Amino acid sequence: MTTTSDAQAARGRTLALTAAIGVAAGLAANLLRKAAVQAPTVFAGPWDEALAAEHAAALKLFDALEKTDENATKRRTLLLAQLKHAIAKHAFQEENVVYAEMRDHGLTEGADQLNHEHGYVKQYFFELGAMAKDDPAWMPKLRAFRAMIEEHMREEEDELFPSLRAQLSDEQNRSVTAAMNREGLILA
């Protein structure tokens, strides 16, 4: 004979199991989302090529933003948020792995300058985010931001990253790639 307390206990176990399944599904979905966001970087190859691919992806977001007009305030807001997320993940990888390696291999001045420039990237995001998206000054600010970031990218891709890559052994380069991808997954 089933008592009321037995039925309540069974319902409680069912509820707990359902909640546990929901939590597990949510965690799995989040991990899959993170993997999907980091996948283009992973598949791009070695750390320097992966970062160059992320640079190219960021420039495509700048292109999309520059194609908007003052009436596209929602689109500007969405694209700016996407750009901010992509660059934040990118900067996290660089600051926590690549710039640290640069300092360890005698490229301290370059690493410190690049890190300093990341502060200005954050400043631009703050200013663009605070401005009305239909403000006539918004697009010139975005273009100034792009010019600054393109110079930053050129310095990394043409000078500093090749210098670091050349100083590292194949094993060290693979280690930097793996560490960078782990860091990217954190913010993906």
C-alpha positions in Angstrom: 0.0 0.0 0.0 1.4 3.4 -1.1 1.2 6.1 1.5 0.9 9.8 0.9 4.4 10.3 2.2 5.7 7.7 -0.3 3.9 9.5 -3.2 5.3 12.8 -2.1 8.8 11.3 -1.9 8.5 9.9 -5.4 7.3 13.2 -6.7 10.3 14.9 -5.0 12.7 12.4 -6.6 11.1 13.0 -10.0 11.3 16.7 -9.6 15.0 16.5 -8.5 15.8 14.2 -11.4 14.0 16.6 -13.8 15.9 19.5 -12.4 19.2 17.7 -12.7 18.5 16.8 -16.3 17.6 20.4 -17.0 20.8 21.6 -15.5 22.9 19.0 -17.4 21.2 20.0 -20.7 21.9 23.7 -20.0 25.5 23.0 -19.2 25.9 20.9 -22.3 24.3 23.5 -24.5 26.6 26.2 -23.1 29.7 24.0 -23.8 28.4 23.4 -27.3 27.9 27.1 -27.8 31.4 27.9 -26.5 32.9 25.2 -28.8 31.1 26.7 -31.8 32.3 30.2 -31.0 35.9 29.0 -30.5 35.9 26.5 -33.5 36.9 29.0 -36.2 40.0 30.0 -34.2 40.9 26.4 -33.5 40.5 25.4 -37.1 42.5 28.4 -38.3 45.7 26.6 -37.2 48.7 27.9 -35.3 48.2 30.7 -32.8 49.5 33.5 -35.1 47.3 32.4 -38.0 44.3 32.0 -35.7 44.7 35.5 -34.4 45.0 36.8 -37.9 41.8 35.1 -38.8 40.1 36.7 -35.8 41.5 40.1 -37.0 39.9 39.5 -40.4 36.6 38.5 -38.7 36.6 41.7 -36.7 37.3 43.8 -39.8 34.2 42.2 -41.4 32.1 43.4 -38.4 33.6 46.9 -38.9 32.6 46.6 -42.6 29.0 45.7 -41.6 28.9 48.6 -39.2 30.2 51.1 -41.7 27.5 50.0 -44.2 24.8 51.1 -41.7 23.2 54.5 -41.8 22.0 56.7 -38.9 18.5 55.0 -39.0 19.9 51.6 -38.3 20.3 52.1 -34.6 19.3 48.6 -33.5 21.6 47.0 -36.1 24.5 49.2 -35.0 23.8 48.3 -31.4 23.8 44.5 -32.2 26.9 44.7 -34.5 28.8 46.7 -31.9 27.9 44.1 -29.2 29.1 41.3 -31.5 32.4 43.2 -32.2 32.9 44.0 -28.6 32.5 40.3 -27.7 34.8 39.1 -30.5 37.5 41.6 -29.6 37.2 40.9 -25.8 37.7 37.2 -26.4 40.6 37.9 -28.8 42.3 40.4 -26.4 41.9 37.9 -23.5 43.8 35.3 -25.5 46.5 37.7 -26.5 47.0 39.2 -23.0 46.9 36.0 -21.1 49.1 33.9 -23.5 50.7 35.7 -26.4 51.8 38.9 -24.7 53.1 36.9 -21.8 55.2 34.8 -24.2 56.4 37.9 -25.8 57.7 39.2 -22.5 59.3 35.9 -21.7 61.2 36.1 -25.0 62.5 39.7 -24.9 59.7 41.4 -26.6 58.6 43.2 -23.5 58.3 46.7 -25.0 56.1 45.4 -27.8 53.9 43.4 -25.5 53.5 46.3 -23.2 52.6 48.7 -26.1 50.1 46.3 -27.5 48.5 45.8 -24.0 48.4 49.6 -23.6 46.6 49.9 -26.9 44.0 47.4 -25.6 43.0 50.0 -23.1 42.2 52.4 -25.9 40.1 49.6 -27.5 38.0 49.5 -24.3 37.8 53.3 -24.3 36.4 53.3 -27.9 33.9 50.6 -27.0 32.8 52.7 -24.0 32.4 55.9 -26.0 30.6 54.2 -28.9 28.3 52.4 -26.5 27.4 55.5 -24.7 26.8 57.6 -27.8 23.4 57.6 -29.5 23.6 55.3 -32.5 22.1 58.0 -34.7 24.5 60.7 -33.6 26.3 62.1 -36.6 29.6 61.8 -34.7 29.1 58.0 -34.2 30.4 56.9 -37.6 33.5 59.1 -37.6 34.3 57.7 -34.1 33.9 54.2 -35.4 36.2 54.9 -38.3 38.8 56.4 -36.0 38.5 53.2 -33.9 38.9 51.0 -37.0 42.0 53.0 -38.1 43.6 52.5 -34.6 42.8 48.8 -34.5 44.0 48.2 -38.0 47.4 49.7 -37.1 47.5 47.5 -34.0 46.7 44.4 -36.1 49.4 45.3 -38.7 52.0 45.7 -36.0 51.1 42.3 -34.5 50.8 40.4 -37.8 53.8 42.0 -39.7 56.3 42.5 -36.9 55.8 41.2 -33.4 54.0 37.9 -33.9 56.5 36.7 -36.6 59.3 37.7 -34.3 57.9 35.7 -31.5 57.0 32.7 -33.7 60.6 32.6 -35.0 62.0 32.5 -31.4 59.8 29.6 -30.4 60.4 25.9 -31.2 57.7 24.0 -32.9 56.7 22.5 -29.6 56.5 25.9 -28.0 54.4 27.2 -30.8 52.0 24.3 -30.4 51.9 25.0 -26.7 51.0 28.6 -27.3 48.3 27.6 -29.7 46.8 25.2 -27.2 47.0 27.7 -24.3 45.5 30.4 -26.5 42.6 28.2 -27.5 41.9 27.2 -23.9 41.8 30.9 -22.9 39.5 31.7 -25.9 37.1 29.0 -24.8 36.7 30.7 -21.4 35.2 33.8 -23.0 33.6 32.2 -26.0 
